[in-house]
Amino acid sequence: MSRNSAIEWTEATWNPVTGCTKISDGCLNCYAARMTRRLKAMGSANYKKGFKLTVHRDSLRLPLKWKKPRLIFVNSMSDLFHKDVPDSFIFDMFKVMREAHWHKFQILTKRSERLLYLNKQLPWADNILMGVTVENEKYLYRLEHLKKTGAEIKFLSLEPLLGPLTRLDLKGIGWVIVGGESGPGARPIKPEWVTEIRDKSLKSEVPFFFKQWGGTNKKKAGRSLHGKTYSQKPEILNSRG
């Protein structure tokens, strides 16, 4: 858990669940798995089991202690809709997010099937943003699942972007984030893939956020696209409280 996050599109992280399993192409060089190894070696209590999925009930109500409004990325070190997270714990997390109404929560999943299955039981609120990861066209079905949920703001994380998304349909989507893979073994991202998504986002009047080119030195590669930095966000994230 961190009150400050280095992730460009959020401000803080909240991890009542840690650990995960790889299920798709984008998982190959998982940053959370790498970070977990480091945290375990440092003796961090929540990572004693390494990357084995673990529920931390003692972290459940942490956002209620943060009185200053924040943008909070939920489970940056896991996936809330992993099959091993009990339904009851997911519901408890949603209740906390509703109770902590002064924060804005950003949930991201690759497990859109379970998201859709639980959708009607989830107590959605306007401070809960729901997103899915789509790394190439093979996983566009996640976008269709997301569109059927009750989330007021639906967003896409196209990271790591591993191929063109020529069939991307942004109807009903409130935010698009794009990024290249970074770290050891990072796979390349092509400028034309990003440009096509940017153009489609701007034409559809969907806020567009280009996070990074990535690579083995992401700071050097930067995040400028054709000489411009794109950091657009939904209006709800520009307000506080």
Secondary structure, DSSP 8 states (H G I E B T S, - for coil): -BSS---TT-SEEE-SEE-----SGGGTT-HHHHHHHHHHHTT-GGGTTTTS-EE-GGGTTGGGG--S--EEEETTTS-TT-TTS-HHHHHHHHHHHHH-TTSEEEEEES-HHHHHHHGGGS---TTEEEEEE--SGGGTHHHHHHHTS--SEEEEEE-S--S--TT---TT--EEEEE--BSTT-----HHHHHHHHHHHHHTT--EEEEE--BS-HHHH-SEETTEE-B---GGGGS--
